[in-house]
């Protein structure tokens, strides 16, 4: 066992107090948090995410809820992924968008789009009132290898095209991890689907094996869409298992 693997057992963990679950109504949630955050660098995070952890800013955690195992880590083996008809339509609809990859930074234009997205998609969830500091702590601050990707309409007369979407992605040793994405909250668009397809393409082009999509929750509409990208793997009892082997 190398140093990085030992780190998973040597690091300190603590459990949060219970708090209202953001995904299942009437449920209480609890998280297991890895600490100290300053010690979780890119190499250590590679190991932690393979053990079901995620990050929010510099906060690295996984669900530890009493009597509930609804949150299951999900990842896509990108070499095996096959698009379905609706995904092909989503790709074609937004294929003209231009993408720019950069290191995470605060941009007021991004923050204003984030506010619009939260007010439209997650009103009353708490994140719709995030100020600049909360936004920065959530999406700009990172102790690992992270990228910010902005998607715009094609430029006109050399002026920057309209900002349509921003995505935060972590670079892992064996793949990419989709941290968070926000976009223009307009009806009839398929930007979320397009973004996952774009990340799958990036992972393939860079010779990476997996795209980690965070947690899949079957009974939560906001999370259930992740199972539409097939084939996928779920972490069950600490082991990644292909969907085809799950009864």
C-alpha positions in Angstrom: 0.0 0.0 0.0 1.5 3.4 -1.0 1.5 6.6 1.0 -1.7 7.9 -0.7 -3.7 4.8 0.2 -2.5 4.9 3.8 -3.7 8.5 4.0 -7.3 7.4 3.8 -7.0 5.4 7.0 -4.6 7.8 8.7 -6.6 11.0 8.1 -8.9 12.3 10.8 -12.7 12.1 10.2 -15.5 13.6 12.1 -19.3 13.5 11.8 -21.4 16.6 11.5 -24.5 17.2 13.5 -27.8 16.2 11.8 -29.3 18.7 9.4 -32.3 18.7 7.1 -31.7 16.7 3.9 -31.5 18.8 0.8 -32.7 15.9 -1.4 -35.4 13.9 0.4 -38.2 15.7 2.1 -38.6 15.1 5.8 -35.2 13.3 6.2 -32.3 14.2 8.3 -28.8 14.0 7.0 -25.3 13.7 8.4 -21.9 13.9 6.7 -18.5 12.4 7.4 -15.9 15.0 6.9 -12.2 14.5 6.2 -9.8 16.8 8.0 -7.6 18.8 8.1 -8.6 20.3 4.8 -5.1 21.7 4.2 -3.7 18.1 4.0 -6.1 17.0 1.3 -4.1 17.8 -1.9 -4.7 16.4 -5.4 -3.0 13.0 -4.7 -4.9 12.4 -1.5 -8.2 13.5 -3.1 -7.7 11.0 -5.9 -7.9 8.3 -3.2 -10.7 9.8 -1.2 -13.0 10.2 -4.2 -12.5 6.5 -5.1 -13.8 5.8 -1.6 -17.0 7.8 -2.2 -16.0 11.3 -1.0 -16.9 14.6 -2.7 -15.8 18.1 -2.2 -17.5 21.5 -1.8 -14.8 24.1 -1.9 -12.2 22.9 0.5 -14.8 20.8 2.4 -14.4 17.0 1.6 -17.2 14.8 2.8 -19.4 11.7 2.1 -22.9 10.9 3.4 -23.1 9.2 6.8 -26.9 9.2 7.5 -28.5 7.0 10.1 -30.8 4.4 8.6 -30.5 5.8 5.0 -28.2 4.8 2.2 -30.1 6.6 -0.6 -27.0 8.6 -1.8 -24.8 6.3 -3.9 -21.6 7.5 -5.6 -21.9 7.2 -9.4 -19.3 7.2 -12.1 -19.2 6.6 -15.8 -16.6 4.4 -17.6 -16.3 6.8 -20.5 -14.8 4.3 -23.0 -18.1 2.3 -22.8 -20.5 5.2 -22.8 -23.1 5.3 -25.6 -25.4 8.2 -26.3 -29.1 7.7 -26.5 -31.4 9.7 -28.9 -32.3 12.5 -26.5 -28.6 13.0 -25.6 -27.7 13.2 -29.3 -30.4 15.9 -29.7 -29.0 17.8 -26.7 -25.5 17.7 -28.2 -26.6 18.9 -31.6 -28.7 21.7 -30.1 -25.8 23.2 -28.2 -22.8 22.1 -30.3 -22.1 25.6 -31.4 -21.2 26.8 -27.9 -17.6 27.7 -27.5 -15.8 26.5 -24.4 -12.9 28.2 -22.5 -11.0 26.3 -19.8 -9.3 28.4 -17.1 -8.2 28.2 -13.5 -11.1 28.9 -11.0 -11.4 32.7 -10.4 -14.2 35.0 -9.4 -16.0 36.7 -12.3 -19.0 38.9 -11.6 -20.6 37.7 -14.8 -20.3 34.1 -13.6 -21.7 35.1 -10.1 -24.7 36.8 -11.6 -25.5 33.8 -13.8 -25.2 31.6 -10.7 -27.7 33.8 -8.8 -30.1 33.6 -11.7 -29.8 29.8 -11.9 -30.3 29.4 -8.1 -33.3 31.6 -8.0 -34.9 29.8 -10.9 -33.9 26.1 -10.1 -33.4 26.0 -6.4 -35.5 28.8 -4.9 -35.8 28.5 -1.1 -32.9 25.9 -0.9 -30.5 28.4 0.7 -28.1 28.6 -2.1 -30.3 31.2 -3.9 -29.2 33.8 -1.3 -25.4 33.0 -1.5 -23.3 36.2 -1.3 -20.0 36.6 -3.2 -18.0 35.1 -0.3 -20.2 32.0 -0.1 -20.1 31.6 -3.9 -16.3 31.8 -3.8 -16.0 29.3 -0.9 -18.2 26.9 -2.8 -16.9 27.1 -6.4 -13.7 29.0 -6.6 -11.7 27.8 -3.6 -10.0 24.4 -4.2 -7.0 22.6 -2.7 -6.9 20.1 -5.7 -6.5 20.3 -9.5 -9.6 22.2 -10.6 -10.8 23.9 -13.8 -13.5 26.4 -14.5 -15.1 26.1 -17.9 -17.3 28.7 -19.4 -19.6 28.1 -22.4 -20.7 31.0 -24.6 -22.6 31.6 -27.8 -20.3 32.2 -30.7 -18.8 35.7 -30.8 -20.2 38.4 -33.0 -17.9 41.1 -34.4 -15.1 39.9 -32.1 -17.2 40.6 -29.0 -17.6 37.8 -26.5 -20.8 35.8 -27.0 -23.5 35.5 -24.4 -22.5 33.4 -21.3 -24.7 30.4 -21.2 -23.1 28.0 -18.7 -20.2 27.6 -16.2 -18.9 24.3 -15.0 -16.3 23.4 -12.2 -14.4 20.2 -12.9 -11.7 18.4 -10.8 -8.8 16.7 -12.5 -8.1 13.3 -11.1 -5.5 10.7 -11.8 -8.0 8.3 -13.4 -10.7 10.7 -14.5 -12.6 13.9 -14.1 -15.0 14.8 -11.4 -18.1 17.0 -12.1 -18.2 19.4 -9.1 -21.0 21.8 -10.1 -22.6 23.3 -13.2 -25.0 26.3 -13.5 -26.5 27.7 -16.7 -29.1 30.1 -18.1 -32.5 28.9 -16.7 -34.4 28.9 -19.9 -37.1 26.5 -20.9 -36.5 24.2 -23.8 -32.7 23.9 -23.4 -30.7 20.8 -22.5 -27.5 22.5 -21.2 -27.1 20.1 -18.3 -27.1 17.0 -20.5 -24.8 18.7 -23.0 -22.4 19.5 -20.2 -22.1 15.9 -19.1 -21.5 14.8 -22.7 -18.8 17.5 -23.0 -17.1 16.2 -19.9 -17.3 12.6 -21.2 -15.7 13.8 -24.4 -12.9 15.6 -22.5 -12.2 12.5 -20.4 -11.9 10.3 -23.5 -9.6 12.8 -25.3 -7.3 12.9 -22.4 -7.1 9.1 -22.0 -9.0 9.0 -18.7 -11.2 6.2 -17.5 -14.0 7.7 -15.5 -16.3 10.7 -15.1 -17.4 11.0 -11.5 -20.9 12.5 -11.2 -21.2 12.7 -7.4 -24.2 11.1 -5.8 -27.1 9.4 -7.4 -30.4 9.4 -5.5 -33.1 7.3 -7.1 -36.0 9.1 -5.5 -34.8 12.6 -6.0 -35.6 14.1 -9.4 -32.6 16.5 -9.2 -30.2 13.5 -8.9 -32.0 10.7 -10.7 -31.1 12.0 -14.2 -27.5 10.8 -13.7 -28.6 7.2 -14.3 -29.6 8.2 -17.9 -25.9 8.1 -18.8 -25.2 4.4 -19.4 -23.4 2.3 -18.6 -22.6 3.5 -15.1 -21.1 2.2 -11.9 -22.4 2.6 -8.4 -20.5 2.3 -5.1 -22.2 -0.4 -3.0 -20.8 -1.4 0.3 -17.5 0.3 -0.5 -17.1 -1.4 -3.9 -17.7 0.0 -7.4 -20.1 -2.2 -9.2 -21.2 -2.0 -12.9 -24.9 -1.4 -13.4 -25.4 -4.6 -15.2 -24.4 -6.6 -12.1 -26.9 -4.8 -9.9 -30.2 -6.6 -9.3 
